[in-house]
Amino acid sequence: MKILLTAIGSTGDILPFVALAEALKKAGHSVKVCSYNVYKSHFDKINIPFAAVGPALDLDKVGAVRDRLKRLSPFKQLDFLVNDVFLQEGEKFYNDFLVASQGYHFGVCHSLDFIGQQVMMENRLPWASVIICPGVIPTAYAAPMHVAKLGHWGNRLSWKLLGLVKGRVEKKIEDLLFGLNGIRRNINVIGTFSPHLNLVAASEFMGKTYPDLPNNFTVTGPWWVPENHYQPPGAIETFTSAGKADVVFTLGSMGRAEGISKKSLFMVAAQKAGVRAIIQKSWPGEMPDDLPDDILIVDYKMPFHYLFRQARVVVHLANSGTSIAACKAGAASVTVPHLVDQRYWAAMLYEQGVSRRPLPPKKLTPDRLAAEIRAALDDAVMAERAAALREAMQNENGTANAVKAIENFVYSIKE
């Protein structure tokens, strides 16, 4: 079967598609991926055909967008993404997707890839929507992003109120899509689902789903890139030869200026906490030479599945990728969420007892961060829970379950 994957978002959104592409290829399917040019190397490594879509980007440009989003409220984030990104570049994305999609039998799109979905409909292809964050799935059992439990009626009302608030933004997207190919449909800006198949790429032990999950939704487990692709550099093996580091700091997808600023904050916090630390930078370039012996800075491309196993505690932004990786590594977390989905994952980690209470970004200081790191390191119960969660997640095979769900759906409509 010829399957087209359309992957958008930051690195945390793209890597699950890398894992799925490889699993589909191993299952004997012909796969092509459409995404931003900056992610081509991820798919080149596993010999997956790739088509760049949209305007050419570089890491600084991607980081600048993320930095701006972090300074905005949730609804202003939506306005910015729609007005400054989607409406400006939508037509180019659509035309690129349309060219790349010819001759395929099935599509797999991110739940926020409205244009990729529109192209599937233009080509009359059945398609699956990929949900990375279960908090966007409407349910009577929790409010949006599971920020509260208000009872069935209160939860339903909160979803309706959210729909009213975001309706203005959605109308702009719907009008653009209608102008591209004359297909009118309803868009949900926190996640648009497929009428055919919806794949929830989250762990059953982390991202909550509820009994009212629709029948065409399948919780697969997280999609994880196989670990045999990575050969660690000698520096980190030397640094951890005497045992794990106390803490890993990972900066996430941010711009160069903020990355350098956070690196300085992390170094001071590590020294105040008196810990051995690994800092993952978020920008390319030379490594600094003037580092204390108990601090190591590693490359921004080092995969989380390897990096997080090298420490007892991980300080991160709590996006889906870092949250799941920390749990799979058996590490406790200190989270500093900025975006809406990060607040969801930070809450899930805290609820599982494997994280400190999320830190507000505006109150982040070296002293506060150092205190949180020390508290996490000294919490034996949290360490036990992190180890238990790691064991529980070991047998999850999200990509195999996703491949099976896709095959079962396609074969069912052929019968």
BAROLO-553307 format. One record per residue (C-alpha): residue number from 1; residue in one letter; y, x, z. Coordinates in steps of 0.001 Angstrom, whole numbers. Each point is the difference from the previous one (the first is absolute). Layout:
<sites>
 num residu       v       u       w
 NUM      A       Y       X       Z
...
</sites>
This chain:
<sites>
 num residu       v       u       w
   1      M       0       0       0
   2      K    3506    1242    -850
   3      I    2224    -337    3064
   4      L    3749     646     220
   5      L    1553     916    3356
   6      T    3762    -334     535
   7      A    1162    1939    3055
   8      I    3535    -107    1403
   9      G    1682    1031    3241
  10      S      24    3186    2066
  11      T   -2857    2467     420
  12      G   -1618   -2233    2625
  13      D    -218   -2792   -2577
  14      I   -1268    2258   -2789
  15      L   -2835    1831    1769
  16      P   -2157   -3133     443
  17      F     152    -441   -3772
  18      V   -1169    3604    -424
  19      A   -3022    -837    2144
  20      L    -704   -3248   -1868
  21      A     371    1645   -3413
  22      E   -2574    2628     907
  23      A   -2416   -2578    1430
  24      L     268   -2172   -3119
  25      K    -574    3028   -2215
  26      K   -3103     992    1985
  27      A   -1282   -3565    -388
  28      G     100     447   -3775
  29      H    3249   -1762    -849
  30      S    2732    1267   -2324
  31      V    3204     279    2030
  32      K    3649     692    -785
  33      V    2896     115    2467
  34      C    3651    -885    -590
  35      S    2516    1359    2499
  36      Y    3106    2150     432
  37      N     -76    3405   -1663
  38      V     174    1844    3360
  39      Y   -3502   -1209     928
  40      K   -1776    1134   -3155
  41      S   -1498    3096    1660
  42      H   -1950   -2134    2492
  43      F   -1936   -1603   -2848
  44      D    -242    3136   -2138
  45      K   -2049    1603    2798
  46      I   -2716   -2612    -423
  47      N     288    -235   -3799
  48      I    1326   -3557     -96
  49      P    2123    -883   -3076
  50      F    3608    -586    1029
  51      A    2994   -1738   -1574
  52      A    3462     613    1458
  53      V    2097   -3165     278
  54      G    3655    -582     767
  55      P    2734    2642     173
  56      A    -897    3624     721
  57      L     226     805    3714
  58      D     -86    3114    2144
  59      L    -871     411    3680
  60      D    3637     262    1060
  61      K     813   -3306   -1698
  62      V   -2969   -1727    1625
  63      G     985    1439    3377
  64      A    3608   -1104    -416
  65      V   -1120   -3596    -555
  66      R   -2170     127    3127
  67      D    2850    1490    2041
  68      R    2344   -2779   -1049
  69      L   -2559   -2684     806
  70      K    -406    1347    3522
  71      R    3690    -580     703
  72      L    -130   -3669   -1015
  73      S   -1175   -3167    1734
  74      P   -3171   -1622   -1423
  75      F    1840   -2533   -2154
  76      K    2507    2572   -1230
  77      Q   -2991    2145    -955
  78      L   -1180   -2861   -2217
  79      D    3440    -399   -1546
  80      F     217    3714    -768
  81      L   -3464     193   -1571
  82      V     604   -3058   -2147
  83      N    3604     612   -1076
  84      D      48    3806    -252
  85      V   -3569     695   -1123
  86      F   -1871   -3018   -1331
  87      L    2750   -1712   -1995
  88      Q    1295    3306   -1388
  89      E   -3306    1361   -1272
  90      G   -2197   -3096    -354
  91      E      81    -207   -3789
  92      K   -1042    3633    -468
  93      F   -2869    -419    2459
  94      Y   -1131   -3126   -1823
  95      N      34    1614   -3445
  96      D   -1857    3083    1274
  97      F   -2625   -2136    1746
  98      L    -426   -2153   -3095
  99      V    -763    2998   -2222
 100      A   -2411    1534    2528
 101      S   -1922   -3216     660
 102      Q   -1393    -698   -3457
 103      G   -3783    -276    -263
 104      Y    -886    -431    3688
 105      H   -2252   -2617    1582
 106      F    1279    -158    3573
 107      G    3089    1065    1933
 108      V     606    1149    3564
 109      C    3619    -186    1187
 110      H    1811     708    3256
 111      S    1084   -3277    1615
 112      L    3634    1105    -478
 113      D    -438    1032   -3636
 114      F    1488   -3163   -1464
 115      I     456    1513   -3453
 116      G   -3545    1341    -221
 117      Q   -1238   -3450     984
 118      Q    2236   -1583   -2643
 119      V   -1527    2235   -2672
 120      M   -3504   -1053    1062
 121      M    1043   -3611    -499
 122      E    1591     818   -3371
 123      N   -3311    1521   -1123
 124      R   -2013   -2857    1553
 125      L   -1936    2475    2138
 126      P   -1628    -956    3289
 127      W    1438    2213    2724
 128      A    -265     914    3647
 129      S    2890     417    2399
 130      V    -266    2865    2505
 131      I    1355    -688    3485
 132      I     547    3157    2033
 133      C    1609   -1769    2982
 134      P   -1806   -3139    1268
 135      G    3167   -1078    1804
 136      V    1351   -1482   -3250
 137      I   -2834   -2551    -304
 138      P    1196   -3421    1249
 139      T   -2018   -1322    2924
 140      A     318   -2679    2649
 141      Y   -1216    2520    2568
 142      A    2999    2365     -44
 143      A    3596     263   -1153
 144      P     958    2171   -3025
 145      M   -1041    3627     510
 146      H   -1729   -1306    3155
 147      V    3165     669    2021
 148      A    -810   -2946    2286
 149      K   -2475   -2794     651
 150      L    1906   -3277     233
 151      G   -2889   -2435    -181
 152      H   -1279   -1547   -3238
 153      W    3062   -2153    -666
 154      G    2460    2700    1027
 155      N   -1725    2583   -2166
 156      R     -16   -2329   -3009
 157      L    3688    -722     540
 158      S     808    3725     189
 159      W   -1662     552   -3389
 160      K    1992   -2896   -1480
 161      L    3257    1354    1422
 162      L    -776    3421   -1441
 163      G    -554   -1653   -3371
 164      L    3424   -1633     149
 165      V    1756    3228     973
 166      K   -1554    2092   -2770
 167      G     168   -2706   -2654
 168      R    3283    1266   -1475
 169      V   -1462    3453    -632
 170      E   -3197   -1452   -1452
 171      K    1961   -2157   -2437
 172      K    1563    3138   -1527
 173      I   -3436    1525    -558
 174      E   -1437   -3202   -1423
 175      D    2900    -303   -2452
 176      L    -447    3596   -1185
 177      L   -3742    -456    -503
 178      F     533   -3262   -1867
 179      G    2479    1764   -2267
 180      L   -2542    2708    -809
 181      N   -2797   -2201   -1323
 182      G     782   -3655     658
 183      I   -2550    -384    2808
 184      R    1483   -1759    3036
 185      R   -1760     545    3327
 186      N     750      82    3708
 187      I     497    3435    1547
 188      N    -441     980    3639
 189      V    2016    3164     627
 190      I   -2150    1110    2926
 191      G   -3194    -392   -2013
 192      T    -956   -2036   -3059
 193      F   -3653    -903    -222
 194      S   -2351    -518   -2928
 195      P   -1561   -3368    -850
 196      H   -3179    1948    -812
 197      L    -764    2669    2609
 198      N    1882    1608    2900
 199      L   -1170    3247    1588
 200      V    1189     759    3543
 201      A    -295    3798     197
 202      A     147     218    3788
 203      S   -2395     692    2828
 204      E   -1478   -2995    1791
 205      F     609    1985    3187
 206      M    3745     375    -656
 207      G    1691   -2462   -2363
 208      K    -612   -3501    1330
 209      T   -1197   -2865   -2167
 210      Y    -664   -3529    1209
 211      P   -2395   -2932    -600
 212      D    2390   -1683   -2441
 213      L    -232    2893   -2475
 214      P    -409   -1590   -3483
 215      N   -3389     261   -1720
 216      N    1278    2269   -2777
 217      F    1013    2692    2530
 218      T   -2432    2806     847
 219      V     580    2445    2864
 220      T   -1546    3170   -1381
 221      G     929    2632    2558
 222      P    2454    2837    -752
 223      W    -166    1885   -3294
 224      W    -330    3662     777
 225      V     108    2999   -2342
 226      P   -3247    2007     348
 227      E     494    3117    2082
 228      N   -1764    2412   -2339
 229      H    3151     450   -2100
 230      Y    1888    2102    2539
 231      Q    -242    3680     887
 232      P    2273     791    2981
 233      P    2157    3134      -4
 234      G    -936    2882    2248
 235      A    3108    -333    2175
 236      I   -1034   -3304    1556
 237      E   -3584    1144     510
 238      T    1311    3059    1836
 239      F    2403   -2121    2068
 240      T   -2771   -2379    1116
 241      S   -2769    2589     365
 242      A     422       1    3783
 243      G     -24   -3805     146
 244      K    1973   -3014   -1096
 245      A    3767     -40      42
 246      D    1538   -2357    2536
 247      V    2067   -1939   -2513
 248      V     586    -505   -3715
 249      F    3368   -1227   -1230
 250      T      56   -1549   -3448
 251      L    3310    -894   -1564
 252      G   -1134   -2498   -2591
 253      S    1774    -741   -3278
 254      M    3599     914     727
 255      G    2721    1953   -1719
 256      R     553    3730     292
 257      A    3043    -246    2303
 258      E   -1637   -2369    2488
 259      G   -3229    1980    -180
 260      I    1762    3196    1054
 261      S    1812   -1871    2790
 262      K   -3242   -1494    1339
 263      K   -1735    3377    -182
 264      S    2623    1415    2378
 265      L    -383   -2970    2359
 266      F   -3776     382      14
 267      M     173    3724     722
 268      V    2279    -562    2991
 269      A   -2167   -2872    1280
 270      A   -3152    2120    -291
 271      Q    1594    2835    1944
 272      K    1274   -2365    2708
 273      A   -3467   -1538     305
 274      G   -1585    3452     171
 275      V   -2560    -732   -2710
 276      R   -1574    1685   -2996
 277      A    1183   -1958   -3006
 278      I    -566    -373   -3731
 279      I    2925   -1418   -1981
 280      Q    -648   -1397   -3456
 281      K    3123     269   -2092
 282      S     927   -2685   -2502
 283      W    1669    2147   -2655
 284      P   -1187    2789   -2321
 285      G    1262    3529     412
 286      E    -530    3212    1927
 287      M   -1351      16    3533
 288      P    2399    1391    2647
 289      D    -862    3389    1490
 290      D    1717    -260    3406
 291      L   -2538   -2184    1793
 292      P   -1293     307    3567
 293      D   -3682     869     256
 294      D    -838   -3468    1314
 295      I    1485   -1881   -2982
 296      L   -1399    -148   -3528
 297      I    1664   -1715   -2949
 298      V   -2335   -1226   -2740
 299      D     477   -1284   -3520
 300      Y     991   -3582    -740
 301      K   -3090    -429   -2205
 302      M   -2522     701    2772
 303      P   -2136   -3176     244
 304      F     146   -1985    3209
 305      H   -3790    -250     305
 306      Y    -156    3764     507
 307      L    3300     580    1779
 308      F    -390   -2627    2712
 309      R   -3380    1327    1068
 310      Q    1737    3207    1035
 311      A    1861   -1556    2958
 312      R    -401   -2318    2978
 313      V    3202   -1981    -632
 314      V    1782    -933   -3230
 315      V    3715    -839    -186
 316      H     563   -2124   -3104
 317      L    1946   -2861   -1561
 318      A   -2943   -2428     258
 319      N    -457    -878   -3635
 320      S   -3436   -1197   -1055
 321      G   -1233    3427   -1108
 322      T    1005    1951    3101
 323      S   -1107   -2779    2366
 324      I   -3500    -261   -1457
 325      A    -318    3785    -313
 326      A     927     513    3651
 327      C   -2642   -2529    1048
 328      K   -2671    1536   -2245
 329      A     824    3402    1499
 330      G    -334   -1301    3559
 331      A    3558    1061     818
 332      A    2445   -1840    2224
 333      S    3346    -949   -1549
 334      V    3688     137     790
 335      T    1685   -2220   -2580
 336      V    3584    -175   -1285
 337      P     -38   -2955   -2435
 338      H    2961    -557   -2338
 339      L   -1123   -2625   -2525
 340      V   -1453   -3480     494
 341      D   -3588     915    -872
 342      Q     216    3053    2265
 343      R     962   -2230    2923
 344      Y   -3106   -2061    -700
 345      W   -2329    3009      56
 346      A    1724    1466    3066
 347      A    -609   -3288    1814
 348      M   -3666      14   -1067
 349      L    -489    3532    1334
 350      Y    1673    -873    3291
 351      E   -2085   -3163     337
 352      Q   -3177    2046    -527
 353      G    1044    2301    2838
 354      V      71    3114   -2192
 355      S    3775     436    -117
 356      R    3017     165    2225
 357      R    2501   -2859    -301
 358      P    1895     427   -3325
 359      L    3179    2081     247
 360      P    3231   -1455   -1466
 361      P    1246    2501   -2623
 362      K    3605    -206    1199
 363      K   -1039    1051    3509
 364      L   -2115    2928   -1123
 365      T    1031    3189    1810
 366      P   -1886    3242     675
 367      D    -258    -862    3708
 368      R   -1310   -3520    -631
 369      L   -2478    1196   -2604
 370      A   -1201    2856    2215
 371      A    -618   -2437    2865
 372      E   -1992   -2349   -2254
 373      I   -2127    2858   -1321
 374      R    -790    1206    3511
 375      A    -857   -3545    1113
 376      A   -2374    -452   -2948
 377      L   -1682    3346     628
 378      D    -489    -814    3694
 379      D   -1405   -3508    -579
 380      A   -3789     301     315
 381      V    -551   -3717    -638
 382      M    1929     177   -3268
 383      A   -2094    2993   -1084
 384      E   -3200   -1950     737
 385      R    1216   -2999   -1983
 386      A     994    2209   -2934
 387      A   -3462    1587     -10
 388      A   -1678   -3429     145
 389      L    2127   -1324   -2865
 390      R    -876    3055   -2087
 391      E   -3697    -699     506
 392      A     425   -3680    -857
 393      M    1737     831   -3291
 394      Q   -2484    2640   -1191
 395      N   -2247   -2426   -1855
 396      E    2760   -1826   -1873
 397      N    -232     507   -3758
 398      G    2999   -1838   -1354
 399      T    -162    1222   -3580
 400      A   -3685    -881    -380
 401      N     744   -3497    1308
 402      A    2968    -318   -2380
 403      V   -2080    1062   -3010
 404      K   -2684   -2523     964
 405      A    2597   -2779     386
 406      I    1508     758   -3427
 407      E   -3402     118   -1699
 408      N   -1174   -3203    1678
 409      F    3157   -1833   -1046
 410      V     -92    1157   -3622
 411      Y   -3700    -726    -372
 412      S     484   -3466    1537
 413      I    2598   -1035   -2591
 414      K   -2232    1240   -2835
 415      E   -2904   -2212    1036
</sites>
